[in-house]
Amino acid sequence: MSKNDKRHHRELLQKIAHRAMIERGLEPVFSNQVLAEVKAIHGPAVQTGAAIRNLRHLLWSSIDNDDSLDIDQLTAAESLPDGSVKIFVAIADVAAIVKNGTAIDAHAGKNTTSVYTAAEIFSMLPEKLSTDITSLNYESERLAIVIEMNFSAEGPLQGSEIYPAQVYNHAKLAYNSVAAWLDGNAPLPPAIGAVIGMEDNIRIQDAVAKKLKAIRHGQGALDFETIKAHTVFEKDELKKLEADTSNTAKNIVEEFMIATNGVTARYLASQKLPAIRRVVRTPKRWSRIVELAVERGASLPQEPDAAALEHFLLSEKSKDALRFPDLSLSVIKLLGAGEYVVEYPGGSTAGHFGLAVKDYAHSTAPNRRYPDLIIQRLLKAALAGLPQPYSKDELETISSHCTVMENAAKKVERQVTKSAAAMLLESRIGEKFDAIVTGASDKGVWVRLLELPLEGRLAHGYAGVDVGNRLRVKLVHTDVNRGFIDFKKI
């Protein structure tokens, strides 16, 4: 590829992304009607009254990726004299701006999620909203739905409350720098040091999150550690793919969002309201997971058992932390994809197998996910004593569509990542790599390289291989436009 072509890496990937969006039934651009509605919105939602609490004084902060502009949640902590801790999670009140029946809502309801590709982000909501008016931005006052949770000194949830409030983001923090500091590998991030009391606040949050994670894992939550590819550009030239892994700061956000989603689900159930819930049912290929354990000298029950699987995963992580992400990826593939389902008052639905929680309703990212916006509307109706805004049939249709479109969005993200990977590998045809099988079906066999966070198709020599097998492969073909990377078993 010439230097001139390299300057157009991003442009080519953007074209590929737009095409992939359309092919998967997603809309890559906003209609004129949506843009007209956005133009008529002049500022953040402002509400006053006894029901709206003023919590701007709390030490709210956001922790997200370095380049994130759509901030859905803030967190804050407050230690109590008896050793318990209050954790506050503020969720952007998107429903105050994005109304049901509008063109903006119709677009969000069609795509159902923001799509994060290697070259471009396709926001579920127009950026004027998602990165400004409905985003909990730094040094900005915003309306939010606050989930207040009281955790005992030992960790279990003692009580919770949900209410609307005005909040203020005092510090915009990034996962990597916060994690490095908490782990003792870097100095205090300046954004934390600039706010009196913020250092102690983040440390309190970290301590509570660690207790919550320990409790969930004691109940059978699965300890996964996967590697995702993150593209690195210099101007418009693609330079490399970096591995994006979990860390201490991400754990804080993850644990508080899981707890928040549980509180949200239980509150809606207490109000006799239906809710859309995210579930991972009984693993699709448990027998293959059992085989993976046997191959590693371990054993698992013949019937799905989350606690036993967690024990196996922890044992394998302690034996070989470097290769543990490979095992995690294999197990995740074998568990199968999650789906959205509707649970009705008094009914019952499967819990989230991987998280070891039964009550789980997506509610923490209404700028990025449509089910979260639906849940927020249900919550606000319940808090205000208003009729539920959706019928059973509407919720069933929405939940089914969200499952389909979220799967489509993931396929788009993977396709563009593969095109980016093909760009980086096209000059390396004939090279040999160590790999692990990540997918095996009638449609083909896929492998991920151990050296690089890249995945491709095993085009030759795939007979008899299955998910989790380690292989030595040779790169035989790449196609940037189609996102094809083909390997041969050697």
Secondary structure, 3 states (H helix, E strand, C coil): CCHHHHCCHHHHHHHHHHHHHHHCCCCCCCCHHHHHHHHCCCCCCCCCCCCCEECCCCCCEEEECCCCCCCCEEEEEEECCCCCEEEEEEEECHHHCCCCCCHHHHHHHHHCECEECCCCEECCCCHHHHHHHCCCCECCEEEEEEEEEEECCCCCEEEEEEEEEEEEECEEEEHHHHHHHHCCCCCCCHHHHCCCCHHHHHHHHHHHHHHHHHHHHHCCCCCCCCCEEEEEEECCEEEEEEEECCCHHHHHHHHHHHHHHHHHHHHHHHCCCCEEEEEECCCCCHHHHHHHHHHCCCCCCCCCCHHHHHHHHHHHHHHCCCCHHHHHHHHHHHHCCCEEEEECCCCCCCCECCCCECCCCCCCCCCCEHHHHHHHHHHHHHHHCCCCCCCHHHHHHHHHHHHHHHHHHHHHHHHHHHHHHHHHHHHHCCCEEEEEEEEEECCEEEEEECCCCCEEEEEECCCCCCCCCEEEEEEEEEECCCCEEEEEEC
